């Protein structure tokens, strides 16, 4: 073990999240937060690997491993991983993004040692064999059919990302290409695991009813023996070129109602403008009281709905809006009205009343995110990886409080540029008259 624990505390008394942090000799980042109010504990492992770490001809590997690492290990039988956690009254899940892969378990605190053993097993002894690979290939194909191929507007993210990113690996979606997964060999999968799913590319967080000394002892017992991985990890160094002209296209889909998609590239997740942009996107499309919903759905009744998919990504995100025209409304007319409303915000900003409401929404969001042990665990892990400091969880609210109305107007003009956006019109496939 390296060093001693450093006690951290919140800068904001109302949301104080105390924790201890250290780094094991093998490079594993360990963060622990104690809350003995409820006899549960969240055990989370964040691997700093996502779809952006893949090769262009082998996409979908990170998402594939999200599934494969539930298959079992050398010491846990195939299909038994979930059963073991659920048998002790626990729940578990995982997700993959463009930047990370995240696993978590929530268990009764008297089973903390069991949960640590389970997570250490799939880090040290994953079962990467042909049976598991073949099984998960079919699982992921079915997932793609349900979420993308057979779902109205299911291809929006895929069609948008490949136009919004010309150079950066964000241009492919997290689920990747089924052809790439089919073509990959067992050795390629094993190498991907060896390259990224290692202690020095991972952050382990324990949050809940724990004893620091006992938890440290168990972490040492189960994780210290795991060898470090590479000294350096592949991270794309591509700077996405700034687009100087609008990209506009039509996508025909199995839909009955057209859709208008507008997408704007955003700065990296840790950029100072991210806070103002988050508030701007919330003002425009964040729920029933947002500007576009009130104006286009409620007042003008030109839209059936307006939705947003803001992706804050490590190397530069994207803000995607979707608007569905009401019956009898031409998609071009609805798009023009969306543009008019955004142009007004860029010219005049927002009112003091709306600004105060936004501040309250942001504060409530942050409080809500830290209202559960799993939420705290995830936020501590992401703070460590994306901001280099778990104590960011105790500073985030202050960054939002520093945003002014002028900042929101400024970022609207800087980032919601018509000459650098992607616009897609989703239209029903033409009827076959044969």
MILUM-899341 format. One record per residue (C-alpha): residue in three letters; x, y, z. Coordinates in steps of 0.001 Angstrom, whole numbers, m for minus. Example, Ala and Ser with C-alpha at 12.3 -4.5 7.8 and 13.67 -1.06 7.14 Angstrom:
! residues 2
[site 'Ala'; [12300; m4500; 7800]],
[site 'Ser'; [13670; m1060; 7140]],
This chain:
! residues 434
[site 'Unk'; [0; 0; 0]],
[site 'Unk'; [1126; 3571; m654]],
[site 'Unk'; [768; 6292; 1906]],
[site 'Unk'; [m2006; 6778; 4390]],
[site 'Unk'; [m5626; 7735; 3998]],
[site 'Unk'; [m6426; 11402; 3544]],
[site 'Unk'; [m9636; 12545; 5146]],
[site 'Unk'; [m11657; 14745; 2838]],
[site 'Unk'; [m14709; 16817; 3592]],
[site 'Unk'; [m17150; 18954; 1723]],
[site 'Unk'; [m16674; 22622; 1034]],
[site 'Unk'; [m20433; 22908; 1276]],
[site 'Unk'; [m21822; 21946; 4654]],
[site 'Unk'; [m25266; 21178; 3263]],
[site 'Unk'; [m24005; 18413; 971]],
[site 'Unk'; [m20913; 17232; 2791]],
[site 'Unk'; [m19571; 13953; 1450]],
[site 'Unk'; [m16647; 12773; 3521]],
[site 'Unk'; [m14394; 10084; 2128]],
[site 'Unk'; [m11024; 8442; 2334]],
[site 'Unk'; [m8823; 7890; m701]],
[site 'Unk'; [m5665; 5944; m1440]],
[site 'Unk'; [m3853; 4150; m4233]],
[site 'Unk'; [m2745; 530; m3953]],
[site 'Unk'; [700; m536; m5075]],
[site 'Unk'; [m783; m2020; m8265]],
[site 'Unk'; [m2310; 1342; m9180]],
[site 'Unk'; [m5911; 686; m8141]],
[site 'Unk'; [m7619; 3863; m6938]],
[site 'Unk'; [m9650; 3230; m3789]],
[site 'Unk'; [m12260; 5653; m2457]],
[site 'Unk'; [m14411; 4929; 607]],
[site 'Unk'; [m17399; 6849; 1953]],
[site 'Unk'; [m18927; 5815; 5266]],
[site 'Unk'; [m22624; 6241; 6030]],
[site 'Unk'; [m23857; 3938; 8776]],
[site 'Unk'; [m27469; 5123; 8671]],
[site 'Unk'; [m28651; 2133; 6620]],
[site 'Unk'; [m27120; m1386; 6597]],
[site 'Unk'; [m26287; m1410; 2894]],
[site 'Unk'; [m23150; m725; 891]],
[site 'Unk'; [m22523; 81; m2755]],
[site 'Unk'; [m19440; m1498; m4321]],
[site 'Unk'; [m18527; 55; m7655]],
[site 'Unk'; [m15692; m404; m10116]],
[site 'Unk'; [m15151; 2135; m12881]],
[site 'Unk'; [m12789; 1137; m15685]],
[site 'Unk'; [m11529; 4070; m17737]],
[site 'Unk'; [m12353; 2426; m21043]],
[site 'Unk'; [m15231; 3054; m23412]],
[site 'Unk'; [m16023; 2940; m27087]],
[site 'Unk'; [m13506; 5697; m27845]],
[site 'Unk'; [m10662; 3319; m26894]],
[site 'Unk'; [m11566; 853; m29649]],
[site 'Unk'; [m10072; 362; m33084]],
[site 'Unk'; [m12152; 1580; m36038]],
[site 'Unk'; [m12468; m1982; m37361]],
[site 'Unk'; [m13197; m3525; m33938]],
[site 'Unk'; [m15944; m1370; m32465]],
[site 'Unk'; [m18257; m2509; m29679]],
[site 'Unk'; [m15562; m4197; m27561]],
[site 'Unk'; [m16101; m2124; m24397]],
[site 'Unk'; [m19849; m2738; m24423]],
[site 'Unk'; [m19164; m6388; m25196]],
[site 'Unk'; [m17068; m6693; m22048]],
[site 'Unk'; [m19787; m5081; m19975]],
[site 'Unk'; [m21758; m8230; m20792]],
[site 'Unk'; [m18948; m10760; m20882]],
[site 'Unk'; [m17710; m10028; m17363]],
[site 'Unk'; [m21027; m11288; m16003]],
[site 'Unk'; [m20394; m14698; m17603]],
[site 'Unk'; [m18393; m16003; m14657]],
[site 'Unk'; [m14762; m16441; m13674]],
[site 'Unk'; [m12305; m19248; m13123]],
[site 'Unk'; [m13823; m19699; m9664]],
[site 'Unk'; [m17437; m18649; m10309]],
[site 'Unk'; [m19407; m20892; m12630]],
[site 'Unk'; [m20979; m19747; m15851]],
[site 'Unk'; [m24215; m17921; m15166]],
[site 'Unk'; [m23649; m17932; m11393]],
[site 'Unk'; [m22355; m14379; m10972]],
[site 'Unk'; [m25741; m12689; m10788]],
[site 'Unk'; [m27237; m15562; m8818]],
[site 'Unk'; [m24603; m15266; m6104]],
[site 'Unk'; [m25184; m11538; m5624]],
[site 'Unk'; [m28956; m11869; m5684]],
[site 'Unk'; [m28846; m14800; m3249]],
[site 'Unk'; [m27395; m12524; m554]],
[site 'Unk'; [m30105; m9930; m1104]],
[site 'Unk'; [m28054; m7762; m3420]],
[site 'Unk'; [m28656; m6083; m6753]],
[site 'Unk'; [m26164; m5405; m9509]],
[site 'Unk'; [m25856; m3773; m12884]],
[site 'Unk'; [m23430; m2119; m15273]],
[site 'Unk'; [m23268; 344; m18134]],
[site 'Unk'; [m20846; 1385; m20845]],
[site 'Unk'; [m20389; 4839; m22332]],
[site 'Unk'; [m18068; 6370; m24879]],
[site 'Unk'; [m15561; 6958; m22053]],
[site 'Unk'; [m16042; 4413; m19257]],
[site 'Unk'; [m17362; 1017; m18207]],
[site 'Unk'; [m19027; 963; m14791]],
[site 'Unk'; [m20086; m1989; m12628]],
[site 'Unk'; [m21846; m1801; m9293]],
[site 'Unk'; [m23415; m3995; m6652]],
[site 'Unk'; [m25610; m2940; m3740]],
[site 'Unk'; [m25544; m5501; m935]],
[site 'Unk'; [m26364; m5783; 2758]],
[site 'Unk'; [m23314; m4431; 4549]],
[site 'Unk'; [m22592; m7754; 6259]],
[site 'Unk'; [m21847; m9119; 2756]],
[site 'Unk'; [m19298; m6467; 1805]],
[site 'Unk'; [m16484; m9011; 1769]],
[site 'Unk'; [m18462; m11201; m632]],
[site 'Unk'; [m19032; m8283; m3014]],
[site 'Unk'; [m15338; m7380; m2953]],
[site 'Unk'; [m14408; m10964; m3723]],
[site 'Unk'; [m16840; m10982; m6658]],
[site 'Unk'; [m15417; m7794; m8183]],
[site 'Unk'; [m11831; m8909; m7676]],
[site 'Unk'; [m12634; m12199; m9381]],
[site 'Unk'; [m13703; m10635; m12636]],
[site 'Unk'; [m10698; m8335; m12604]],
[site 'Unk'; [m8215; m11159; m11936]],
[site 'Unk'; [m9888; m14343; m13240]],
[site 'Unk'; [m12372; m13447; m16007]],
[site 'Unk'; [m13691; m16327; m18075]],
[site 'Unk'; [m12904; m15309; m21649]],
[site 'Unk'; [m13614; m18414; m23680]],
[site 'Unk'; [m15336; m19226; m26947]],
[site 'Unk'; [m18595; m20312; m25299]],
[site 'Unk'; [m18945; m17013; m23453]],
[site 'Unk'; [m17948; m14953; m26490]],
[site 'Unk'; [m20460; m16741; m28720]],
[site 'Unk'; [m23202; m16402; m26115]],
[site 'Unk'; [m22706; m12692; m25599]],
[site 'Unk'; [m22458; m11984; m29317]],
[site 'Unk'; [m26021; m13244; m29669]],
[site 'Unk'; [m27186; m11335; m26583]],
[site 'Unk'; [m25806; m8079; m27990]],
[site 'Unk'; [m27297; m8715; m31428]],
[site 'Unk'; [m30696; m9110; m29811]],
[site 'Unk'; [m30130; m5938; m27791]],
[site 'Unk'; [m29324; m4035; m30982]],
[site 'Unk'; [m32463; m5389; m32667]],
[site 'Unk'; [m34636; m4276; m29760]],
[site 'Unk'; [m33043; m887; m29091]],
[site 'Unk'; [m32077; 230; m32578]],
[site 'Unk'; [m33216; m1860; m35534]],
[site 'Unk'; [m36843; m2461; m34512]],
[site 'Unk'; [m37448; 730; m32556]],
[site 'Unk'; [m38848; 3891; m34151]],
[site 'Unk'; [m36107; 6538; m34365]],
[site 'Unk'; [m33717; 3937; m32904]],
[site 'Unk'; [m30910; 4938; m35243]],
[site 'Unk'; [m30863; 8638; m34287]],
[site 'Unk'; [m27716; 8387; m32198]],
[site 'Unk'; [m25852; 6291; m34785]],
[site 'Unk'; [m26839; 8550; m37691]],
[site 'Unk'; [m26054; 11722; m35746]],
[site 'Unk'; [m22711; 10697; m34265]],
[site 'Unk'; [m21203; 9589; m37559]],
[site 'Unk'; [m21927; 13030; m39008]],
[site 'Unk'; [m21080; 15097; m35919]],
[site 'Unk'; [m17620; 13524; m35520]],
[site 'Unk'; [m15493; 13301; m38632]],
[site 'Unk'; [m12201; 12294; m36972]],
[site 'Unk'; [m12764; 11343; m33338]],
[site 'Unk'; [m13762; 7773; m32312]],
[site 'Unk'; [m16978; 9193; m30874]],
[site 'Unk'; [m18232; 8809; m34442]],
[site 'Unk'; [m19335; 5235; m33700]],
[site 'Unk'; [m21962; 4313; m31124]],
[site 'Unk'; [m21198; 2368; m27962]],
[site 'Unk'; [m22853; m859; m29101]],
[site 'Unk'; [m20568; m831; m32132]],
[site 'Unk'; [m20740; m2973; m35230]],
[site 'Unk'; [m22070; m6512; m35199]],
[site 'Unk'; [m19814; m7327; m38157]],
[site 'Unk'; [m16781; m6257; m36117]],
[site 'Unk'; [m17813; m8461; m33183]],
[site 'Unk'; [m18376; m11411; m35520]],
[site 'Unk'; [m14972; m10958; m37133]],
[site 'Unk'; [m13050; m10629; m33856]],
[site 'Unk'; [m11055; m13575; m32566]],
[site 'Unk'; [m10924; m14885; m29030]],
[site 'Unk'; [m7349; m13628; m28805]],
[site 'Unk'; [m8441; m10090; m29722]],
[site 'Unk'; [m11027; m10075; m26946]],
[site 'Unk'; [m8497; m11388; m24429]],
[site 'Unk'; [m6008; m8723; m25459]],
[site 'Unk'; [m8582; m5947; m25057]],
[site 'Unk'; [m9231; m7123; m21512]],
[site 'Unk'; [m5513; m7246; m20729]],
[site 'Unk'; [m5101; m3743; m22151]],
[site 'Unk'; [m7776; m2018; m20090]],
[site 'Unk'; [m9458; m4058; m17329]],
[site 'Unk'; [m6572; m3812; m14897]],
[site 'Unk'; [m6069; m2191; m11474]],
[site 'Unk'; [m4166; 865; m12682]],
[site 'Unk'; [m7021; 1694; m15062]],
[site 'Unk'; [m9719; 1228; m12419]],
[site 'Unk'; [m11324; 3083; m9538]],
[site 'Unk'; [m12943; 1075; m6726]],
[site 'Unk'; [m15509; 2883; m4585]],
[site 'Unk'; [m17218; 1659; m1416]],
[site 'Unk'; [m20099; 3773; m140]],
[site 'Unk'; [m22345; 2961; 2767]],
[site 'Unk'; [m22327; 1081; 6043]],
[site 'Unk'; [m18629; 249; 6282]],
[site 'Unk'; [m15812; 280; 8788]],
[site 'Unk'; [m12818; 1919; 7146]],
[site 'Unk'; [m10213; m331; 8740]],
[site 'Unk'; [m12067; m3567; 8005]],
[site 'Unk'; [m12901; m2499; 4456]],
[site 'Unk'; [m9269; m1621; 3807]],
[site 'Unk'; [m8214; m5032; 5060]],
[site 'Unk'; [m10619; m6812; 2697]],
[site 'Unk'; [m9623; m4655; m272]],
[site 'Unk'; [m5987; m5547; 388]],
[site 'Unk'; [m6874; m9224; 687]],
[site 'Unk'; [m8703; m9441; m2631]],
[site 'Unk'; [m7152; m6787; m4867]],
[site 'Unk'; [m3473; m6385; m3970]],
[site 'Unk'; [m2512; m9640; m5669]],
[site 'Unk'; [m3872; m8479; m9040]],
[site 'Unk'; [m966; m7449; m11296]],
[site 'Unk'; [m812; m3973; m12792]],
[site 'Unk'; [m1534; m3539; m16466]],
[site 'Unk'; [278; m1452; m19079]],
[site 'Unk'; [2097; 1684; m17974]],
[site 'Unk'; [183; 3658; m20602]],
[site 'Unk'; [m3298; 3195; m22028]],
[site 'Unk'; [m4550; 4022; m25472]],
[site 'Unk'; [m6477; 7277; m25306]],
[site 'Unk'; [m7314; 8981; m28605]],
[site 'Unk'; [m5463; 12256; m29007]],
[site 'Unk'; [m7666; 13419; m31878]],
[site 'Unk'; [m8992; 16959; m31778]],
[site 'Unk'; [m12286; 16981; m33638]],
[site 'Unk'; [m12030; 19699; m36319]],
[site 'Unk'; [m14458; 22562; m35930]],
[site 'Unk'; [m17139; 22329; m38597]],
[site 'Unk'; [m17555; 25444; m40706]],
[site 'Unk'; [m20739; 24448; m42506]],
[site 'Unk'; [m24000; 22775; m41641]],
[site 'Unk'; [m24386; 19061; m42345]],
[site 'Unk'; [m27949; 18329; m43437]],
[site 'Unk'; [m29453; 15008; m44474]],
[site 'Unk'; [m32644; 12949; m44712]],
[site 'Unk'; [m33034; 9557; m43060]],
[site 'Unk'; [m35934; 7306; m44036]],
[site 'Unk'; [m37195; 5097; m41220]],
[site 'Unk'; [m40084; 2797; m40332]],
[site 'Unk'; [m42000; 5606; m38655]],
[site 'Unk'; [m45341; 7321; m39077]],
[site 'Unk'; [m44426; 10721; m37654]],
[site 'Unk'; [m41450; 12695; m39024]],
[site 'Unk'; [m38761; 13963; m36675]],
[site 'Unk'; [m36317; 16854; m36770]],
[site 'Unk'; [m32889; 16311; m35273]],
[site 'Unk'; [m30465; 19109; m34488]],
[site 'Unk'; [m27048; 18357; m33016]],
[site 'Unk'; [m24385; 20761; m31757]],
[site 'Unk'; [m20856; 19810; m30737]],
[site 'Unk'; [m19871; 20712; m27176]],
[site 'Unk'; [m16521; 21213; m25418]],
[site 'Unk'; [m14882; 18525; m23241]],
[site 'Unk'; [m16722; 17439; m20123]],
[site 'Unk'; [m14359; 19279; m17770]],
[site 'Unk'; [m14417; 22548; m19738]],
[site 'Unk'; [m15491; 25620; m17707]],
[site 'Unk'; [m18342; 26292; m20161]],
[site 'Unk'; [m19970; 22933; m19381]],
[site 'Unk'; [m21943; 24350; m16452]],
[site 'Unk'; [m23514; 27156; m18460]],
[site 'Unk'; [m24238; 24754; m21320]],
[site 'Unk'; [m25941; 22329; m18969]],
[site 'Unk'; [m28142; 25123; m17704]],
[site 'Unk'; [m28848; 26251; m21276]],
[site 'Unk'; [m29901; 22777; m22418]],
[site 'Unk'; [m32136; 22455; m19347]],
[site 'Unk'; [m33730; 25813; m20132]],
[site 'Unk'; [m34369; 24838; m23754]],
[site 'Unk'; [m35512; 21240; m23444]],
[site 'Unk'; [m35395; 20101; m19813]],
[site 'Unk'; [m38919; 18911; m19136]],
[site 'Unk'; [m42460; 20242; m19411]],
[site 'Unk'; [m41564; 23750; m18254]],
[site 'Unk'; [m38702; 24190; m20724]],
[site 'Unk'; [m38824; 26912; m23368]],
[site 'Unk'; [m39254; 24692; m26424]],
[site 'Unk'; [m41873; 22489; m24800]],
[site 'Unk'; [m43939; 25415; m23521]],
[site 'Unk'; [m43791; 27283; m26820]],
[site 'Unk'; [m43955; 24497; m29402]],
[site 'Unk'; [m46052; 21889; m27618]],
[site 'Unk'; [m48300; 23887; m25293]],
[site 'Unk'; [m48699; 27335; m26817]],
[site 'Unk'; [m48316; 26902; m30570]],
[site 'Unk'; [m49171; 23188; m30642]],
[site 'Unk'; [m46788; 22729; m33536]],
[site 'Unk'; [m44966; 19821; m31898]],
[site 'Unk'; [m46071; 16608; m30255]],
[site 'Unk'; [m42906; 16657; m28188]],
[site 'Unk'; [m39430; 18115; m27928]],
[site 'Unk'; [m36668; 15991; m26418]],
[site 'Unk'; [m32968; 16373; m25730]],
[site 'Unk'; [m30009; 13983; m25543]],
[site 'Unk'; [m27122; 16004; m24118]],
[site 'Unk'; [m23984; 13861; m23975]],
[site 'Unk'; [m21189; 15307; m21856]],
[site 'Unk'; [m18121; 13431; m23089]],
[site 'Unk'; [m14515; 13483; m21963]],
[site 'Unk'; [m13079; 14756; m25249]],
[site 'Unk'; [m16007; 16899; m26378]],
[site 'Unk'; [m19711; 16137; m26147]],
[site 'Unk'; [m22801; 16728; m28218]],
[site 'Unk'; [m26224; 18281; m27632]],
[site 'Unk'; [m28931; 16491; m29634]],
[site 'Unk'; [m32515; 17777; m29885]],
[site 'Unk'; [m35467; 15919; m31372]],
[site 'Unk'; [m38780; 17558; m32279]],
[site 'Unk'; [m41865; 15703; m33538]],
[site 'Unk'; [m44232; 17840; m35663]],
[site 'Unk'; [m47921; 17780; m34856]],
[site 'Unk'; [m50356; 16471; m37436]],
[site 'Unk'; [m50569; 18818; m40393]],
[site 'Unk'; [m47403; 20709; m39458]],
[site 'Unk'; [m44653; 20743; m42059]],
[site 'Unk'; [m41290; 19645; m40582]],
[site 'Unk'; [m39606; 22649; m42205]],
[site 'Unk'; [m42008; 24998; m40404]],
[site 'Unk'; [m41302; 23350; m37063]],
[site 'Unk'; [m37563; 23526; m37656]],
[site 'Unk'; [m37846; 27224; m38480]],
[site 'Unk'; [m39679; 27848; m35240]],
[site 'Unk'; [m37068; 25945; m33222]],
[site 'Unk'; [m34386; 28090; m34857]],
[site 'Unk'; [m36330; 31276; m34126]],
[site 'Unk'; [m36628; 30481; m30420]],
[site 'Unk'; [m32943; 29634; m30113]],
[site 'Unk'; [m32060; 32820; m31989]],
[site 'Unk'; [m34096; 34830; m29466]],
[site 'Unk'; [m32157; 33270; m26593]],
[site 'Unk'; [m28897; 34079; m28343]],
[site 'Unk'; [m29997; 37684; m28818]],
[site 'Unk'; [m31741; 38406; m25520]],
[site 'Unk'; [m30630; 35724; m23065]],
[site 'Unk'; [m33028; 34597; m20345]],
[site 'Unk'; [m35054; 36450; m17751]],
[site 'Unk'; [m34053; 36787; m14103]],
[site 'Unk'; [m37008; 34618; m13089]],
[site 'Unk'; [m36020; 31812; m15448]],
[site 'Unk'; [m32421; 32098; m14317]],
[site 'Unk'; [m33390; 31679; m10663]],
[site 'Unk'; [m35508; 28668; m11581]],
[site 'Unk'; [m32554; 27152; m13413]],
[site 'Unk'; [m30336; 27634; m10381]],
[site 'Unk'; [m32857; 25781; m8238]],
[site 'Unk'; [m33129; 22953; m10752]],
[site 'Unk'; [m29354; 22498; m10860]],
[site 'Unk'; [m29101; 22462; m7083]],
[site 'Unk'; [m31931; 19945; m6786]],
[site 'Unk'; [m30313; 17745; m9431]],
[site 'Unk'; [m26998; 17645; m7585]],
[site 'Unk'; [m28676; 16899; m4264]],
[site 'Unk'; [m30734; 14120; m5901]],
[site 'Unk'; [m27667; 12561; m7509]],
[site 'Unk'; [m26099; 12212; m4069]],
[site 'Unk'; [m29230; 10940; m2326]],
[site 'Unk'; [m28320; 7240; m2554]],
[site 'Unk'; [m25216; 5206; m1844]],
[site 'Unk'; [m25009; 4104; m5472]],
[site 'Unk'; [m25291; 7721; m6620]],
[site 'Unk'; [m22522; 8815; m4271]],
[site 'Unk'; [m20311; 5910; m5356]],
[site 'Unk'; [m20761; 6744; m9032]],
[site 'Unk'; [m20172; 10452; m8539]],
[site 'Unk'; [m17003; 9880; m6516]],
[site 'Unk'; [m15640; 7533; m9177]],
[site 'Unk'; [m16421; 9903; m12031]],
[site 'Unk'; [m15000; 12862; m10141]],
[site 'Unk'; [m11750; 10952; m9720]],
[site 'Unk'; [m11528; 9927; m13377]],
[site 'Unk'; [m12809; 13019; m15186]],
[site 'Unk'; [m11662; 15766; m12833]],
[site 'Unk'; [m8687; 14108; m11140]],
[site 'Unk'; [m10143; 14697; m7679]],
[site 'Unk'; [m12982; 12891; m5860]],
[site 'Unk'; [m13570; 16063; m3867]],
[site 'Unk'; [m15066; 17564; m7032]],
[site 'Unk'; [m18376; 16170; m5734]],
[site 'Unk'; [m18171; 18793; m3009]],
[site 'Unk'; [m17288; 21623; m5393]],
[site 'Unk'; [m19694; 21024; m8283]],
[site 'Unk'; [m22548; 23098; m6910]],
[site 'Unk'; [m20270; 26103; m6491]],
[site 'Unk'; [m19333; 25936; m10174]],
[site 'Unk'; [m23010; 26107; m11134]],
[site 'Unk'; [m23551; 28988; m8728]],
[site 'Unk'; [m20831; 30967; m10505]],
[site 'Unk'; [m22704; 30814; m13834]],
[site 'Unk'; [m24329; 34120; m14750]],
[site 'Unk'; [m27142; 34970; m17137]],
[site 'Unk'; [m24503; 36497; m19388]],
[site 'Unk'; [m22618; 33177; m19442]],
[site 'Unk'; [m25726; 31354; m20668]],
[site 'Unk'; [m26235; 33877; m23451]],
[site 'Unk'; [m22551; 33699; m24385]],
[site 'Unk'; [m22429; 29888; m24677]],
[site 'Unk'; [m25646; 29885; m26692]],
[site 'Unk'; [m23950; 32105; m29267]],
[site 'Unk'; [m20655; 30233; m29156]],
[site 'Unk'; [m21874; 26644; m29385]],
[site 'Unk'; [m25377; 26655; m30911]],
[site 'Unk'; [m24062; 27715; m34287]],
[site 'Unk'; [m26061; 26901; m37391]],
[site 'Unk'; [m22860; 26748; m39455]],
[site 'Unk'; [m21418; 23946; m37343]],
[site 'Unk'; [m24374; 21717; m36617]],
[site 'Unk'; [m25923; 18516; m37916]],
[site 'Unk'; [m29570; 18567; m39001]],
[site 'Unk'; [m31435; 15392; m39872]],
[site 'Unk'; [m34999; 15027; m41035]],
[site 'Unk'; [m36394; 11602; m40227]],
[site 'Unk'; [m39149; 10770; m42683]],
[site 'Unk'; [m41393; 7728; m43139]],
[site 'Unk'; [m40101; 5288; m45712]],
[site 'Unk'; [m41891; 5695; m49026]],
[site 'Unk'; [m44724; 3217; m49514]],
[site 'Unk'; [m44016; 389; m51924]],
[site 'Unk'; [m46602; 659; m54661]],
[site 'Unk'; [m45704; m2613; m56315]],
